[in-house]
Structure formats: C-alpha cells, structure tokens
Amino acid sequence: MRERRQVPRYLADASAVISQPGGGPTSHVTVVVLSVQGCCIQGVGAPEVGRKCLVTLEWQAEEIQAEAVVAWKDAKGRAGLRFLPMDQQSSETLRELCATLRLQPMSTLPSEE
C-alpha cells in the first residue's frame, strides 16, 4: 500500500472563522484536521467547491490567516480547504502550531499490482 498524502496531517480541534474575500458574512467553524497545505473544517458556512475564502485561527496569542480554496464539501458539514501561498510569518506560525499537535493516522490506497 502506498501513502497518498504529501505532508503530515494533525488532529486540531481548533476554533476558526471563515470569511469571504472582500468582506461579507463570516462563519465560526472547527478545524478538525490541519496541515501546512490545508485543513478540514466542520461547520456551516464554507463557500462552494472551487471558491476562495479566508481562514483565521488564533494560536498562542497569534493570529494565523490563510487564503484557501474549497477542495471538497460533504453533506455532514465538513469541507476540505487547500491553503494558497501565505506570508512567511503566517507560514512559520502554522508550522509551529502543527508541531504541537498529535499526528493523524495515515490512510493508504491499495497498491497497484
């Protein structure tokens, strides 16, 4: 079996706010899984698949903001967000946050034999 992930994912259970670029309504969600490339959120308010949004979460009195694109959504209120390139400070803070979290168990795909 081979691993399908490019980077480790971490169990987060962190509060975040999702907003639309340029203003508009905001939604409070829970980040359930986090990586340096994106996150999985739980809650109402993620834009439709393919749309951009701004994810804001606080960690140790620092705010991490990342623009993201909605990669997928399901009927249970979960959505996968892929982070767009972010400033160096936010990237470093995100890496520090991930380093404090518990690693999510890996999932694998059947090997192609």
N, C-alpha and C positions, 0 to 999 in steps of 0.2 A: 504494500500500500504506500502511496505517496502523499505527502503533505500538500495541501492546496493553498496554504497561507504564505504570504510574502514576509510578514512581520508578526511577532508575537501579539496576542490579544490578551487583555487583562479584564478581570471582573471588577467593575467600577462601583455601581450603586451610588452615583453622584447626581445631585440636582443640577439642572442646566436650563437655560432659556433659549428658545428657538425664535428667531425673528426673520422677517423678510428684508432683503436688501432695500435700502431706501426708505425704511420705516414700515408702518403697517402693524397689524396685530402681532402680539408675542404669545408664546405658549410655554408653560412650565412643563418640563419633561424629566425623566430619569435616564441618565446614561447608564446602561446595564453592562455594556462591554466597550472597552476603549483600546485604541492602538494609536501609534503615531501617524497612521494613514486614515483613520476614520473612527466611527463609533456606531453602536447600535443603541437606539433610544426606545423608550417605552412611554407612550402617552399620546394625547391628541394634539394635532396642530402641525405635524410635519407637512411641508408642501408636497405636491405631486412628484412622482418619479421624474428625474431629469431636471428639476427646478433647483435653483440655488437658495441657500438660507445662511444665516449667521448663527453659530452655536457659541454661547457664552457660558462658561462654568468657572466657579471660584475654587481655588485650592490654596491653602495656607496664606490667606490674605492677598493672593494674587489672582488676577482675572486672566483666563485664557479665552481668547476669541479666535474663532476659525471660520472662514467661509467654507461651505461644504455644498456638495451636490447630493441630492437624494438618489441613492442607487437602487433601493427597493423599499417596498412597504407591504405589510400583510394585514389581514382582517383582524388581528389581535391587538392592533395599536402599536406595533413595532415598526421601526424603519431603520435602514442602514444608510449612514451618511459617509461619503468619501470626502476627506478634507482636501481643499485646494491649497496651493502653496501659501505659507503664512510667514509673518515676520520672525526674525531669529529669536527674539525674546519669548514669543508665544511657543515656538518650536522647542526651545530649551526647557521651558516650564512644563510643557506637555510631556517631554521625555522624563523629567524629574518626577512628575506625577505617576507616570506608568511604572517607574522603578519602585514605587511604594506599594503597588497593587499586586494581588495574587494572580498568577498566570492562569488563563482559561485553558482547560484541557484541549488538546489538539483533536481535530477531526480529520479523517483521512478519506480519500477516494479509493475505490478498488484499483489495483494495478492493471495496466493494460497489457495483458499477456496473451 
